[in-house]
C-alpha cells in the first residue's frame, strides 16, 4: 500500500513539474517575441528620428540660404 501511495505521489509530482516546465517554455517564447517586437519598434524610432534630423537640417540650410 505504501508503494502505491508513493508511486501516485511521484507521478503527481512529475506531472506538476512537467506542467510548470511547459509554462516556463511559453513564458520564454512570449518574452522572445516581445523582445523582437521591442527591437523592431526601436529600429523604427531610430529611422523616424534620422528622417526628422534630415528634414530639420534641410530646413536649416534653406533658412540660411534665404538670409
Buried (B, 14 or more C-beta within 10 A) or exposed (E): EEEEEEEEEEEEEEEEEEEEEEEEEEEEEEEEEEEEEEEEEEEEEEEEEEEEEEEEEEEEEEEEEEE
